[in-house]
Amino acid sequence: MRTLLGIAALMVSSPPTAGFHYPVSSARGNTRQRTFSAQSVASSYSTVSFSRMVLGMATWSNGQAIREYQDFLATGKSELDKEDDRPSVIVRSSNPASITPLTDAIFALGNGDDVVVTPNEALPVGKYPIYITVPPYELREFIQNLSDEWKARAEDFVFFSGTKFCGVVEPILRDFGMCRDTMSQVVVGFTLPPPGSGLGGVARMPEDMACNIGTDAYGEEKWAGETQSCGKWNGAVASRLDRNGIRCKSTFYREWRRAMWERALYDAVWNVVGAVREDETDHLQVATYFEMEASDMMWELVNGLRGGLAVTLIYGFEDRLFSFAEMRGKGEPCELRDEMFDHILNVFPGKSRMLWEYCNYAKDKKGLLQRSNVPPVPSELSELPSPTRQGNMRADGVI
Ligand SMILES: *[C@@H]1O[C@H](CO)[C@@H](O)[C@H](O)[C@H]1NC(C)=O
């Protein structure tokens, strides 16, 4: 059901035209098995054969796309074929101070045969995903700086969102016409351990953060906080994670986007509501003691998303986010970092009055966000509501 709705939705979305053009895959319009060899990134890996659904998703909005969609339905498959994981390129920041744990995590989840490069270094020959792990605060410049060689490979880029490290990158990608159905994107639902967290000074292996939160009315398992991927390389991402015991849901862009904004809501609300407290607060405590505030702020931002970006979150988001905080939020500190202000907090359309009241409070009373341009609010928040265990106050009735 989900898939059909997703496909139908894709047909009405038209790809942005700004930015540069992408090479469109040469063979399309029908489904067939192709085998070819890809000159590999690593010498131990020379020939890859795989089947691929050749579906020119870059052109979903025109007549050709509709024919392709009909062909696709005629195959009787409910999902697109998946690209497998393979030796890949991981792009890290060239500034050692801005290398984030995402770079290590993606490398650690691979088979040790990925190539880690800095922007605009020569790319290996072959067909592989290019994982972009530069932090969001360098992403705009990274894209502006792209050499022609790299621009020609833009359809192989994989971008990340979600968590304190990845935040929201949609506004940046949109400015370059890179928010499109074929673009590979991942909402991160696994841990990003810092260097030194594991044995021998290396980072620990990333672990799944997804949690099973029971079953729905149809007996289907419900999950919160799971990794989700979309776009050309979504299968490669999913197989890389799956091999490491990390759930990854592959979805179409439109649904992925709703999941991404759900995660964005969590990253903003939980960190702000907790960071303004007198005592150090973790995500579990926000869910337990500051539930009303978190809920009110969420709904404010949700309304802004609906009005400003036409994003309607997936039913049950409030239950999922609270459950996620309750199951995974213990010991996860509520933090506000200046570098991430424009990528976690300043990303929601609409007035966001409550969010900005809290951010101003954090700035004036807590000495946080000193380098951030927090929008002024009509009236300052002089006092925060006191912690209360509200119980059963959520609209969904979950205690
Ligand atoms: C963009 O290019 C400039 C000039 O070469 C360089 O100094 C800067 O580090 C680059 N930025 C990124 C994010 O790669």
The ligand as a MOL file (V3000), in Angstrom:
LIG
                    3D

  0  0  0     0  0            999 V3000
M  V30 BEGIN CTAB
M  V30 COUNTS 14 14 0 0 0
M  V30 BEGIN ATOM
M  V30 1 C 36.0540 25.6620 -1.3310 0
M  V30 2 O 37.1410 26.1700 -2.0590 0
M  V30 3 C 37.9730 27.0780 -1.3320 0
M  V30 4 C 38.9900 27.6490 -2.2890 0
M  V30 5 O 39.6670 26.6410 -2.9620 0
M  V30 6 C 38.6010 26.3060 -0.1540 0
M  V30 7 O 39.4390 27.1780 0.5950 0
M  V30 8 C 37.5090 25.7530 0.7260 0
M  V30 9 O 38.0660 24.9750 1.7500 0
M  V30 10 C 36.5510 24.9010 -0.0990 0
M  V30 11 N 35.4390 24.5280 0.7490 0
M  V30 12 C 35.0170 23.2970 0.9370 0
M  V30 13 C 33.8860 23.1140 1.8650 0
M  V30 14 O 35.5170 22.3340 0.4020 0
M  V30 END ATOM
M  V30 BEGIN BOND
M  V30 1 1 1 2
M  V30 2 1 1 10
M  V30 3 1 2 3
M  V30 4 1 3 4
M  V30 5 1 3 6
M  V30 6 1 4 5
M  V30 7 1 6 7
M  V30 8 1 6 8
M  V30 9 1 8 9
M  V30 10 1 8 10
M  V30 11 1 10 11
M  V30 12 1 11 12
M  V30 13 1 12 13
M  V30 14 2 12 14
M  V30 END BOND
M  V30 END CTAB
M  END
